[in-house]
Structures are given as C-alpha cells and as structure tokens.
C-alpha cells in the first residue's frame, strides 16, 4: 500500500523514481503470488512526461491484468484504446448548473467524452486571459489530434482528454 508518494531531496530521489520503485515492488509481489491481489491504481507515473507515462502505464497495466484484479484510474484517455482488449472503460461525469457543479460518483460505461478542467478554472475566477488561452490551445490540440490520427502507441492519440477515468 502506498497512499502518499513524494520526492526526496536528501536522498536525491525524484517523485517519478520513488513511484517507479514502488511499482516495481508491486510487480514483484504480484509475480510471487499470482491471482491473489486486488490492485487499486490511481494515476500511475504522473511524475514523468505524457508520452512515456502513457507507454509505461500501458505496459504495466497489461502486465498486471492476468495476475489479479486491477482497477486503474487515469486522465490519459489513450489508455482505454490501448488496453481495450483486456480492460473495460468506465467514467464519472458531472452535472453543471449556473450555480454549482455536481458529481454523482456513479460509474458509467465507456470513455468520458466531455471536458471540465478549463471550465473549472473559469468557475474559480482565473484571469479571463488564462481561461481564453487555455480554451484556444485545447481547441488547437483537439483539432491537431483529429487530423493526425496517430497509430496507437506511437504518439498521443488525443492530448486533450484530461478528465477521463478508465477503470477495469
């Protein structure tokens, strides 16, 4: 169990290194006693860059799947497509009203297709320029992702799918 990972300046270990070492211990434990684990994993490898995080997540989740029960939460929507033969996607979504946000925290089948991160910035009264710049870049990234249609595993399929939670 590891509920709190942190980098350590005194030991010279980055957040990613601490997380990678912890995941290695988990992999070794699963190999020692296959099928006897329920693994609840949240945002693996968040201490590194997007492309390698997705690649490492895919490899680790594919490795773990036959070794026990795995529930993995992520904001990297690409993982759903990369793992569709061995994992089933579910998501949470929100209801937005003029006054508030409401999350029912009920699992819904399939990938999440809506976005809320930038709307939340606006709700928190971020400077209008920050919100506008973020919206413009998000739209550009979405258009670019749609026009390039990269092969799974070669690059980011959709770098704007920030809110998705994929679960087996």
TORFI-99181 format. One line per field, with one value per residue (C-alpha): residue number from 1; x, y, z. Coordinates in pm, whole numbers, always signed. Layout:
// residues N
tivex	[NUM|...]
X	[X|...]
Y	[Y|...]
Z	[Z|...]
This chain:
// residues 168
tivex	[1|2|3|4|5|6|7|8|9|10|11|12|13|14|15|16|17|18|19|20|21|22|23|24|25|26|27|28|29|30|31|32|33|34|35|36|37|38|39|40|41|42|43|44|45|46|47|48|49|50|51|52|53|54|55|56|57|58|59|60|61|62|63|64|65|66|67|68|69|70|71|72|73|74|75|76|77|78|79|80|81|82|83|84|85|86|87|88|89|90|91|92|93|94|95|96|97|98|99|100|101|102|103|104|105|106|107|108|109|110|111|112|113|114|115|116|117|118|119|120|121|122|123|124|125|126|127|128|129|130|131|132|133|134|135|136|137|138|139|140|141|142|143|144|145|146|147|148|149|150|151|152|153|154|155|156|157|158|159|160|161|162|163|164|165|166|167|168]
X	[+0|+130|-107|+148|+448|+686|+1022|+1313|+1583|+1802|+1812|+1819|+1505|+1254|+880|+896|+1184|+1001|+687|+878|+1049|+714|+553|+847|+787|+420|+508|+744|+480|+223|+468|+530|+160|-38|-412|-429|-442|-695|-498|-642|-415|-458|-273|+38|+365|+232|+584|+701|+622|+295|+422|+634|+368|+113|+362|+466|+103|+3|+291|+237|-141|-111|+143|-74|-407|-360|-208|-509|-799|-693|-882|-690|-794|-636|-687|-498|-782|-541|-503|-861|-791|-452|-594|-938|-879|-814|-979|-1326|-1363|-1592|-1608|-1755|-1911|-2053|-2370|-2307|-2566|-2541|-2473|-2274|-2107|-2244|-2067|-2284|-1978|-2163|-1972|-2094|-1991|-1746|-1497|-1578|-1621|-1673|-1413|-1426|-1075|-1081|-1443|-1339|-1064|-1328|-1554|-1264|-1234|-898|-797|-1000|-681|-568|-905|-917|-560|-628|-951|-777|-487|-722|-920|-597|-474|-810|-807|-448|-527|-825|-628|-319|-489|-168|-135|-196|+123|+324|+220|-62|-396|-567|-361|-670|-850|-763|-1068|-1119|-1111|-1066|-1147|-1147]
Y	[+0|+341|+630|+907|+928|+1222|+1318|+1335|+1598|+1445|+1105|+1253|+1069|+1236|+1177|+958|+748|+688|+593|+366|+187|+140|-1|-239|-375|-421|-611|-839|-905|-995|-1235|-1404|-1483|-1451|-1405|-1313|-934|-659|-364|-13|+214|+588|+800|+587|+754|+1107|+1225|+1200|+1327|+1241|+1009|+793|+796|+652|+395|+285|+273|+57|-184|-214|-249|-513|-698|-685|-775|-1156|-1151|-1032|-788|-443|-115|+175|+539|+776|+1103|+961|+863|+697|+409|+298|+240|+84|-162|-224|-597|-655|-367|-213|+164|+341|+704|+956|+1274|+1592|+1796|+2167|+2424|+2802|+2789|+2473|+2152|+1818|+1482|+1177|+947|+669|+463|+495|+262|+377|+660|+1012|+1248|+1579|+1819|+2016|+2127|+2467|+2531|+2474|+2736|+2983|+2889|+2957|+3305|+3260|+3564|+3578|+3573|+3247|+3083|+3212|+3100|+2756|+2719|+2821|+2582|+2299|+2352|+2356|+2035|+1865|+1966|+1851|+1518|+1464|+1550|+1339|+1020|+857|+483|+351|+353|+576|+912|+1081|+998|+1290|+1506|+1694|+1403|+1526|+1427|+1065|+793|+444|+152|-224]
Z	[+0|-93|-43|-32|-262|-257|-395|-155|-191|+84|-91|-441|-550|-778|-746|-1057|-922|-592|-784|-1026|-737|-562|-879|-927|-576|-665|-984|-792|-526|-792|-956|-621|-568|-895|-877|-511|-546|-585|-719|-700|-901|-942|-1197|-1238|-1336|-1304|-1225|-1586|-1936|-2107|-2381|-2153|-1880|-2122|-2255|-1905|-1788|-2083|-2028|-1652|-1674|-1948|-1733|-1421|-1579|-1585|-1235|-1036|-1027|-1144|-1116|-1268|-1274|-1524|-1706|-2007|-2237|-2478|-2235|-2297|-2665|-2599|-2344|-2493|-2539|-2167|-1978|-1982|-1957|-1715|-1616|-1378|-1505|-1364|-1391|-1433|-1334|-1327|-954|-896|-1010|-903|-926|-859|-847|-1027|-1279|-1635|-1916|-2182|-2208|-2096|-2389|-2210|-2074|-1750|-1648|-1818|-1722|-1363|-1400|-1520|-1228|-991|-1142|-1307|-1512|-1833|-2042|-1880|-1949|-2308|-2381|-2233|-2434|-2756|-2706|-2609|-2930|-3134|-2972|-3030|-3397|-3438|-3273|-3504|-3818|-3747|-3622|-3500|-3460|-3112|-2912|-3147|-3007|-2825|-2977|-2808|-2577|-2458|-2290|-1941|-1739|-1823|-1564|-1707|-1485|-1531]
